[in-house]
């Protein structure tokens, strides 16, 4: 345990991460063609003692498959983002995706303002901001709410972190985002091919795709699980594919 803790500390202290390459890796888990939705420019926030954490984050995907793409830690204590913060974040996403792949930018009503909206319009990006008469369209934001719930508390408990260093916390968000994307991928493939999610009496699924994937990963890593079971083989194939993607993007050194 002590050696594992030391390796983790070394990782956060010494290993540099290329967040642009990580964004490309996360993007590779999405369909290679078709329009994508940037859903939603939003903030995650929590407090650790006197330290206030505010993360401006954007997800990307199609339908229910939404993964974190890029994020920035805000400097101010109240957590409000400026138009410059939002534009800088979205410029990075446009650089990674290309304008041709962005079908819609979906955002909350707190992210409004002449400069910000003018930038979206001038750059030819279709957008929807949360307004009372757009509830039906904006209801599709629920996938990002599920993403935030999983990242912060249900499954990955990001908000219990004691990290106060901005650079280390940014790395932690990167690792959690990658883990979330992996669980979402496993849950999506399993739901379609071998282990569909049950529906409750009211018609909604009993669990989210990411939680479904997390439960499957927990199950197959138990000692009693045979590696020859279909579920284990499916996960192994997916992990091999992701490993090939990681090798393609030339990751930085691995501690240990």
C-alpha positions as CSV (number, residue, x, y, z in Angstrom):
1,X,0.0,0.0,0.0
2,X,2.8,2.4,0.9
3,X,4.5,1.8,-2.5
4,X,1.3,2.3,-4.4
5,X,0.7,5.6,-2.5
6,X,4.2,6.7,-3.4
7,X,3.7,6.0,-7.1
8,X,0.5,7.9,-7.1
9,X,2.2,10.9,-5.4
10,X,5.0,10.7,-7.9
11,X,2.5,10.7,-10.7
12,X,0.8,13.9,-9.6
13,X,4.1,15.6,-8.8
14,X,6.3,14.6,-11.7
15,X,4.3,13.4,-14.7
16,X,3.3,16.0,-17.3
17,X,0.0,15.5,-19.2
18,X,-0.8,16.7,-22.7
19,X,-4.5,17.6,-22.3
20,X,-4.8,18.2,-26.0
21,X,-3.8,14.6,-26.7
22,X,-6.1,13.4,-23.9
23,X,-9.0,15.3,-25.7
24,X,-8.2,13.5,-28.9
25,X,-8.1,10.1,-27.1
26,X,-11.5,10.8,-25.5
27,X,-12.8,12.0,-28.9
28,X,-11.7,8.7,-30.4
29,X,-14.3,6.9,-28.3
30,X,-17.1,8.7,-30.2
31,X,-18.4,7.9,-33.7
32,X,-16.0,9.0,-36.3
33,X,-18.7,10.7,-38.4
34,X,-21.8,12.8,-37.8
35,X,-22.5,16.0,-35.9
36,X,-21.6,16.2,-32.2
37,X,-23.1,18.2,-29.5
38,X,-21.1,20.2,-27.0
39,X,-23.3,19.6,-24.0
40,X,-23.0,21.6,-21.8
41,X,-20.7,24.4,-20.9
42,X,-21.0,24.3,-17.1
43,X,-19.3,24.5,-13.8
44,X,-18.5,21.8,-11.2
45,X,-17.9,23.3,-7.7
46,X,-17.2,22.1,-4.2
47,X,-15.3,23.3,-1.2
48,X,-12.5,21.7,0.8
49,X,-12.0,23.7,4.0
50,X,-11.2,27.2,2.9
51,X,-10.3,26.0,-0.7
52,X,-13.0,26.5,-3.3
53,X,-12.9,24.4,-6.4
54,X,-14.5,25.7,-9.5
55,X,-14.1,23.8,-12.8
56,X,-15.5,25.1,-16.1
57,X,-16.1,21.9,-18.1
58,X,-17.6,21.0,-21.5
59,X,-18.7,17.5,-22.7
60,X,-19.1,16.2,-26.2
61,X,-21.0,13.4,-27.7
62,X,-24.1,12.0,-29.5
63,X,-27.3,11.1,-27.8
64,X,-26.7,9.6,-24.3
65,X,-23.0,9.1,-25.0
66,X,-21.4,12.2,-23.6
67,X,-17.8,12.4,-22.3
68,X,-15.8,15.3,-20.8
69,X,-13.7,16.9,-23.5
70,X,-11.9,19.9,-22.0
71,X,-12.0,21.9,-18.8
72,X,-10.3,24.8,-16.9
73,X,-10.0,25.6,-13.3
74,X,-11.3,29.0,-12.5
75,X,-9.3,31.4,-10.4
76,X,-12.0,33.4,-8.7
77,X,-13.6,32.2,-5.5
78,X,-17.2,32.8,-6.5
79,X,-16.7,30.6,-9.6
80,X,-18.3,32.8,-12.2
81,X,-16.8,32.5,-15.6
82,X,-16.1,35.4,-17.9
83,X,-16.8,35.6,-21.6
84,X,-13.0,35.2,-22.1
85,X,-13.0,32.0,-20.1
86,X,-15.8,30.5,-22.1
87,X,-14.4,31.6,-25.5
88,X,-10.9,30.2,-24.6
89,X,-12.4,26.9,-23.6
90,X,-14.6,26.6,-26.6
91,X,-11.7,27.6,-29.0
92,X,-9.8,24.6,-27.7
93,X,-12.8,22.3,-28.4
94,X,-13.2,23.8,-31.9
95,X,-9.5,23.2,-32.6
96,X,-9.9,19.5,-31.5
97,X,-13.2,18.8,-33.2
98,X,-13.3,21.2,-36.2
99,X,-16.3,23.4,-36.7
100,X,-17.8,21.0,-39.2
101,X,-18.4,18.4,-36.5
102,X,-20.1,20.7,-34.0
103,X,-23.8,20.5,-34.5
104,X,-24.9,22.4,-31.4
105,X,-23.5,24.2,-28.4
106,X,-25.9,23.7,-25.4
107,X,-25.5,25.8,-22.3
108,X,-27.1,27.0,-19.1
109,X,-28.8,30.4,-18.7
110,X,-26.0,31.7,-16.5
111,X,-23.7,31.6,-19.5
112,X,-25.2,34.5,-21.4
113,X,-23.8,37.9,-22.4
114,X,-23.4,39.9,-25.6
115,X,-19.7,39.2,-26.1
116,X,-20.0,35.5,-25.6
117,X,-23.1,35.1,-27.8
118,X,-21.7,37.3,-30.5
119,X,-18.6,35.2,-30.6
120,X,-20.7,32.0,-31.1
121,X,-22.6,33.7,-33.9
122,X,-19.6,35.2,-35.6
123,X,-17.9,31.8,-35.6
124,X,-21.0,30.0,-37.2
125,X,-21.7,27.8,-34.1
126,X,-25.3,26.9,-33.6
127,X,-26.3,27.3,-29.9
128,X,-29.2,27.0,-27.5
129,X,-29.2,28.7,-24.1
130,X,-31.6,27.6,-21.4
131,X,-34.7,29.8,-21.6
132,X,-38.2,29.0,-20.2
133,X,-39.8,28.5,-23.6
134,X,-37.1,26.1,-24.7
135,X,-37.6,23.5,-22.0
136,X,-38.4,20.6,-24.4
137,X,-35.1,21.0,-26.3
138,X,-33.1,21.8,-23.3
139,X,-34.4,18.8,-21.4
140,X,-31.8,16.8,-23.4
141,X,-29.2,18.3,-21.0
142,X,-29.9,15.5,-18.6
143,X,-27.0,13.4,-19.9
144,X,-24.6,16.1,-18.7
145,X,-26.3,16.2,-15.3
146,X,-25.7,12.5,-15.0
147,X,-22.1,13.0,-16.0
148,X,-21.6,15.6,-13.3
149,X,-23.3,13.4,-10.7
150,X,-21.0,10.5,-11.5
151,X,-17.9,12.6,-11.6
152,X,-18.6,14.4,-8.3
153,X,-20.3,11.8,-6.1
154,X,-21.7,8.7,-7.6
155,X,-19.0,6.3,-8.6
156,X,-15.9,8.6,-8.8
157,X,-16.4,10.9,-5.8
158,X,-14.2,13.6,-7.3
159,X,-15.5,16.1,-4.7
160,X,-13.9,14.3,-1.8
161,X,-10.4,15.0,-3.1
162,X,-8.1,16.9,-0.7
163,X,-5.9,18.2,-3.6
164,X,-5.5,22.0,-3.5
165,X,-2.8,22.4,-6.2
166,X,-4.4,23.5,-9.4
167,X,-2.1,21.5,-11.6
168,X,-2.6,18.3,-9.6
169,X,-6.3,18.8,-9.4
170,X,-6.4,19.3,-13.2
171,X,-4.6,15.9,-13.6
172,X,-7.1,14.3,-11.3
173,X,-10.0,15.6,-13.4
174,X,-8.2,14.1,-16.5
175,X,-7.9,10.7,-14.9
176,X,-11.5,10.7,-13.6
177,X,-12.7,11.8,-17.1
178,X,-10.8,9.0,-18.7
179,X,-12.2,6.5,-16.2
180,X,-15.7,7.8,-16.7
181,X,-15.3,7.5,-20.5
182,X,-14.1,3.9,-20.1
183,X,-17.1,3.0,-17.9
184,X,-19.5,4.7,-20.4
185,X,-18.0,2.8,-23.3
186,X,-18.3,-0.5,-21.4
187,X,-21.8,0.2,-20.4
188,X,-22.9,1.3,-23.9
189,X,-21.4,-1.8,-25.6
190,X,-22.8,-4.2,-23.0
191,X,-26.2,-2.7,-23.1
192,X,-26.4,-3.2,-26.9
193,X,-24.6,-6.6,-27.2
194,X,-24.9,-8.7,-24.1
195,X,-26.3,-7.1,-20.9
196,X,-29.2,-4.7,-21.6
197,X,-30.1,-2.4,-18.8
198,X,-33.5,-3.3,-17.2
199,X,-36.3,-0.7,-17.2
200,X,-38.3,0.2,-14.2
201,X,-42.1,0.2,-14.1
202,X,-42.3,3.9,-15.2
203,X,-40.3,3.0,-18.3
204,X,-36.9,4.7,-17.4
205,X,-33.7,2.7,-17.3
206,X,-32.8,1.4,-13.8
207,X,-29.3,2.9,-14.1
208,X,-27.2,5.1,-16.3
209,X,-24.8,3.7,-19.0
210,X,-21.7,4.8,-17.1
211,X,-22.9,3.2,-13.8
212,X,-23.8,0.1,-15.8
213,X,-20.2,0.0,-17.1
214,X,-18.8,0.6,-13.7
215,X,-20.8,-2.3,-12.2
216,X,-19.6,-4.6,-15.0
217,X,-16.0,-3.7,-14.4
218,X,-16.4,-4.3,-10.7
219,X,-18.0,-7.7,-11.4
220,X,-15.4,-9.0,-13.9
221,X,-12.5,-8.0,-11.7
222,X,-13.7,-10.3,-8.9
223,X,-11.4,-13.4,-8.4
224,X,-14.3,-15.8,-9.1
225,X,-14.9,-14.4,-12.6
226,X,-13.6,-16.4,-15.5
227,X,-11.7,-14.5,-18.2
228,X,-13.5,-16.6,-20.7
229,X,-16.9,-15.3,-19.9
230,X,-18.4,-13.2,-22.7
231,X,-18.6,-10.1,-20.6
232,X,-15.0,-10.4,-19.6
233,X,-13.9,-11.0,-23.2
234,X,-15.9,-8.0,-24.4
235,X,-14.2,-5.7,-21.8
236,X,-10.8,-7.2,-22.7
237,X,-11.3,-6.4,-26.4
238,X,-12.4,-2.8,-25.5
239,X,-9.4,-2.3,-23.3
240,X,-7.0,-3.6,-26.0
241,X,-8.6,-1.1,-28.4
242,X,-8.1,1.8,-26.0
243,X,-4.5,0.7,-25.3
244,X,-3.8,0.9,-29.0
245,X,-5.3,4.4,-29.1
246,X,-3.1,5.4,-26.2
247,X,0.0,4.0,-27.9
248,X,-0.9,5.9,-31.0
249,X,-1.0,9.2,-29.2
250,X,2.4,8.6,-27.6
251,X,1.7,9.1,-23.9
252,X,4.2,10.6,-21.5
253,X,6.4,8.4,-19.2
254,X,4.7,6.1,-16.7
255,X,5.9,6.4,-13.1
256,X,7.3,3.1,-11.7
